[in-house]
Amino acid sequence: MVDYRPATGSCPRCQAALGLAAVKEDGRWYCSPACAQGRPRAEPRVPAVPEPRLYPRPMRFLRKRGPKELKSTRPGS
């Protein structure tokens, strides 16, 4: 017996990512049996990635780089 699970997608009720606990009911995939039955989730969902990491850092916040000759090793060191 092969037990199929979705590889991608999100729950239509709570918008959480589908994982191994996903349940198919009435042709739709839900993230958990509780969502499929319409009950609230027991544990609060924390974001997988912090929000500041979702946006690129401007170049002005990166450290300044010196010329290549300043980074080379000194003779006699």
LOKOL-256411 format. One record per residue (C-alpha): x, y, z; chain; residue number from 1. Coordinates in Angstrom, 1 decimal. Example, Ala and Ser with C-alpha at 12.3 -4.5 7.8 and 13.67 -1.06 7.14 Angstrom:
BEGIN
+--------+--------+--------+------+------+
!     c1 !     c2 !     c3 ! loro ! rose !
+--------+--------+--------+------+------+
!   12.3 !   -4.5 !    7.8 !    A !    1 !
!   13.7 !   -1.1 !    7.1 !    A !    2 !
+--------+--------+--------+------+------+
//
This chain:
BEGIN
+--------+--------+--------+------+------+
!     c1 !     c2 !     c3 ! loro ! rose !
+--------+--------+--------+------+------+
!    0.0 !    0.0 !    0.0 !    A !    1 !
!    1.3 !    3.4 !   -0.9 !    A !    2 !
!    0.3 !    6.4 !    1.2 !    A !    3 !
!    0.5 !    9.5 !   -0.9 !    A !    4 !
!    1.2 !   13.0 !    0.6 !    A !    5 !
!    1.4 !   16.4 !   -1.2 !    A !    6 !
!    4.9 !   17.7 !   -1.9 !    A !    7 !
!    3.9 !   21.4 !   -2.0 !    A !    8 !
!    0.9 !   23.5 !   -1.2 !    A !    9 !
!   -0.8 !   25.1 !    1.8 !    A !   10 !
!   -3.9 !   24.4 !    3.9 !    A !   11 !
!   -7.0 !   26.1 !    2.6 !    A !   12 !
!   -8.2 !   26.9 !    6.1 !    A !   13 !
!   -5.1 !   28.2 !    8.0 !    A !   14 !
!   -2.6 !   28.7 !    5.1 !    A !   15 !
!    0.0 !   26.5 !    6.8 !    A !   16 !
!    2.4 !   24.4 !    4.7 !    A !   17 !
!    1.4 !   20.9 !    4.1 !    A !   18 !
!    3.6 !   18.2 !    5.6 !    A !   19 !
!    3.5 !   14.6 !    6.6 !    A !   20 !
!    0.5 !   15.1 !    8.9 !    A !   21 !
!   -1.6 !   16.4 !    5.9 !    A !   22 !
!   -5.1 !   14.9 !    5.5 !    A !   23 !
!   -7.2 !   14.7 !    2.4 !    A !   24 !
!  -10.9 !   15.4 !    2.9 !    A !   25 !
!  -13.5 !   16.1 !    0.2 !    A !   26 !
!  -10.8 !   16.4 !   -2.4 !    A !   27 !
!   -8.8 !   19.1 !   -0.5 !    A !   28 !
!   -5.6 !   18.7 !    1.5 !    A !   29 !
!   -5.5 !   20.1 !    5.0 !    A !   30 !
!   -2.4 !   20.5 !    7.2 !    A !   31 !
!   -3.8 !   18.4 !   10.1 !    A !   32 !
!   -6.9 !   16.4 !   11.0 !    A !   33 !
!   -7.9 !   19.3 !   13.3 !    A !   34 !
!   -8.0 !   21.7 !   10.3 !    A !   35 !
!   -9.9 !   19.1 !    8.2 !    A !   36 !
!  -12.6 !   18.9 !   10.9 !    A !   37 !
!  -12.7 !   22.7 !   11.4 !    A !   38 !
!  -11.3 !   22.7 !   14.9 !    A !   39 !
!   -8.6 !   25.3 !   15.9 !    A !   40 !
!   -5.0 !   24.2 !   16.0 !    A !   41 !
!   -3.6 !   23.3 !   19.4 !    A !   42 !
!   -0.2 !   24.9 !   19.0 !    A !   43 !
!    0.5 !   28.4 !   17.5 !    A !   44 !
!    2.5 !   28.4 !   14.3 !    A !   45 !
!    5.8 !   30.3 !   14.4 !    A !   46 !
!    7.3 !   31.5 !   11.1 !    A !   47 !
!   10.0 !   29.2 !    9.7 !    A !   48 !
!   12.1 !   32.2 !    8.7 !    A !   49 !
!   12.3 !   35.5 !   10.7 !    A !   50 !
!   10.7 !   38.4 !    8.8 !    A !   51 !
!   13.8 !   40.5 !    8.4 !    A !   52 !
!   15.5 !   37.7 !    6.5 !    A !   53 !
!   12.8 !   37.7 !    3.9 !    A !   54 !
!   14.0 !   41.1 !    2.5 !    A !   55 !
!   17.5 !   41.7 !    0.9 !    A !   56 !
!   19.9 !   43.9 !    2.8 !    A !   57 !
!   21.0 !   47.1 !    1.0 !    A !   58 !
!   24.6 !   47.2 !   -0.1 !    A !   59 !
!   25.3 !   50.2 !    2.3 !    A !   60 !
!   24.9 !   47.8 !    5.3 !    A !   61 !
!   27.6 !   45.4 !    4.1 !    A !   62 !
!   31.2 !   45.9 !    5.4 !    A !   63 !
!   33.6 !   47.7 !    3.2 !    A !   64 !
!   36.3 !   45.7 !    1.4 !    A !   65 !
!   39.8 !   46.9 !    1.1 !    A !   66 !
!   42.0 !   46.5 !   -2.0 !    A !   67 !
!   43.5 !   43.1 !   -2.7 !    A !   68 !
!   47.0 !   44.2 !   -2.0 !    A !   69 !
!   46.1 !   45.1 !    1.6 !    A !   70 !
!   44.7 !   41.6 !    2.2 !    A !   71 !
!   47.8 !   39.8 !    1.0 !    A !   72 !
!   50.2 !   38.3 !    3.6 !    A !   73 !
!   53.3 !   40.3 !    4.5 !    A !   74 !
!   56.7 !   39.0 !    3.4 !    A !   75 !
!   58.6 !   37.7 !    6.5 !    A !   76 !
!   55.5 !   36.8 !    8.5 !    A !   77 !
+--------+--------+--------+------+------+
//
